Amino acid sequence: MTMRVELLVSEWCATCPAAEAVWRRVAGEKQIEFAVLDLAQAEGKRLARTLHIRNIPALVIDGELKAVGVVPFAEARALVAAAPARERSAARYAGMLLAREDRWFIQSFALWLAASGLALAAQGSLLAPGPLGGAGMHLFGAAVLCLIYGLGAHMLPRFTGHPIRAGGLAIAQLACANAGIALLASGMALELHALAVAGGALLWASLALFTLRLWPVLWPRVAAHGARAASA
């Protein structure tokens, strides 16, 4: 049975991000089910009421309150020493901190937004005809898509309380999105139809991967039923 580690936090807690950073690092090394629960969420309120928790950040392991405050990394590892080493990336629970993939998506948004501004400035007018104008508009739309990817992957698991698939699937989505934007904009600017189509196909692939990641977040029971049926 997988060890379950829950960190109870709140938006107004100044030390909670530091506590989460420690346990994110531990969760990357140990095969544990790690969840960050906010006091504003129903599950967080229920846990605090059941265990009579009055101070945060509070650490709960397999239903028992183990520590309050920021636990040093060495002590945190000792608390889950019985858990096996992690062999691969797993679904993660969203907390207060942005995951690295979400941060990369938001950074991509800033990059492509700047590129769209340059393309439109070179065109001279937003409505002026020409390949650069079209490329600039598509760059802008694709930049917003990257922002949606990053914020959606961070906020939707936090609102629903369900984990989102991370690791290789998120990296593949990031690669498809950025390669697709580059090819689409280049194809439009250079008027190379095949290049633009290839870029569009990669962008659609990134959307499909995002849908695959979000499925267990928005419809967890359907996803769990499908997983059981596939393993039967």
CORQUIFEN-V366967 format. One record per residue. N is the residue number from 0. SS is DSSP state (@ for helix, = for strand, . for the rest). PSI is psi in whole degrees, 0 to 359 (* if undefined). OMEGA is omega in whole degrees, -180 to 180 (none if undefined). Layout:
N|SS|PSI|OMEGA  N|SS|PSI|OMEGA
//
This chain:
0|.|132|-178  1|.|134|178  2|=|132|-180  3|=|124|-180  4|=|123|-180  5|=|132|178  6|=|117|-179  7|=|123|-175  8|=|179|174  9|.|154|-179  10|.|329|-177  11|.|359|-178  12|.|118|-176  13|.|331|-176  14|.|353|-177  15|@|318|177  16|@|322|178  17|@|319|178  18|@|319|179  19|@|320|180  20|@|319|179  21|@|313|-175  22|@|334|172  23|@|319|179  24|@|317|178  25|@|317|-180  26|@|335|176  27|@|341|-179  28|@|328|-173  29|=|145|179  30|.|77|179  31|=|157|173  32|=|103|-173  33|=|129|180  34|=|139|174  35|=|119|-177  36|=|131|179  37|=|142|178  38|.|338|180  39|.|344|179  40|.|154|-178  41|@|318|-179  42|@|321|178  43|@|317|178  44|@|319|-179  45|@|319|-180  46|@|317|180  47|@|322|180  48|@|319|-178  49|@|319|-176  50|@|4|178  51|.|46|-179  52|.|127|-179  53|.|347|-179  54|.|147|179  55|.|160|-1  56|.|142|-180  57|=|138|-177  58|=|126|179  59|=|126|179  60|=|120|-179  61|.|44|174  62|.|3|-180  63|=|135|177  64|=|121|-175  65|=|331|-177  66|=|157|175  67|=|136|-178  68|.|186|-180  69|.|115|-180  70|.|128|177  71|.|153|-174  72|@|315|-179  73|@|319|179  74|@|323|179  75|@|317|178  76|@|322|180  77|@|326|-179  78|@|333|-180  79|.|29|-178  80|.|332|-179  81|.|343|-179  82|.|143|179  83|.|163|178  84|=|145|179  85|.|134|-178  86|.|336|-178  87|.|167|178  88|.|146|-180  89|.|178|176  90|.|141|-177  91|=|152|174  92|.|134|-180  93|.|142|177  94|.|214|-179  95|.|333|-175  96|.|144|175  97|.|134|173  98|.|159|-176  99|@|321|180  100|@|321|179  101|@|321|178  102|@|320|179  103|@|322|178  104|@|317|-180  105|@|324|175  106|@|323|176  107|@|321|177  108|@|313|-179  109|@|320|-180  110|@|309|-177  111|@|331|175  112|@|318|177  113|@|321|179  114|@|321|179  115|@|322|178  116|@|319|178  117|@|318|-180  118|@|318|-180  119|@|325|177  120|@|321|179  121|@|329|178  122|@|331|177  123|.|337|-179  124|.|147|180  125|.|326|-176  126|.|359|-179  127|.|137|179  128|.|156|178  129|.|157|-176  130|@|328|-179  131|@|325|178  132|@|315|178  133|@|318|179  134|@|319|-180  135|@|318|180  136|@|319|178  137|@|325|176  138|@|319|180  139|@|313|-180  140|@|319|180  141|@|326|177  142|@|317|178  143|@|325|178  144|@|319|177  145|@|322|177  146|@|318|178  147|@|318|178  148|@|310|-176  149|@|311|-179  150|@|324|179  151|@|317|-180  152|@|336|178  153|@|317|-170  154|@|322|-176  155|@|316|175  156|@|326|-180  157|@|320|-180  158|@|324|-175  159|@|336|-177  160|.|11|180  161|.|147|-177  162|.|159|177  163|=|145|-180  164|.|132|-179  165|.|197|176  166|.|226|-173  167|@|323|-179  168|@|318|179  169|@|321|179  170|@|320|178  171|@|319|177  172|@|317|179  173|@|316|-179  174|@|316|180  175|@|319|-178  176|@|310|-176  177|@|320|177  178|@|321|179  179|@|317|179  180|@|315|-179  181|@|315|-179  182|@|319|-180  183|@|312|-179  184|@|318|179  185|@|316|180  186|@|321|179  187|@|319|-179  188|@|322|-178  189|.|359|-178  190|.|44|176  191|.|101|-172  192|@|315|-177  193|@|322|179  194|@|318|179  195|@|320|179  196|@|318|178  197|@|319|178  198|@|318|178  199|@|322|179  200|@|320|178  201|@|323|177  202|@|320|176  203|@|324|177  204|@|322|178  205|@|323|178  206|@|321|178  207|@|319|178  208|@|322|178  209|@|320|177  210|@|319|178  211|@|322|179  212|@|323|-176  213|@|342|-175  214|@|310|180  215|@|342|180  216|@|314|-175  217|@|330|-180  218|.|66|-173  219|@|323|-178  220|@|320|178  221|@|317|-180  222|@|318|179  223|@|321|178  224|@|319|178  225|@|321|179  226|@|319|178  227|@|321|180  228|@|323|-179  229|@|328|-179  230|@|347|-178  231|.|*|none
//
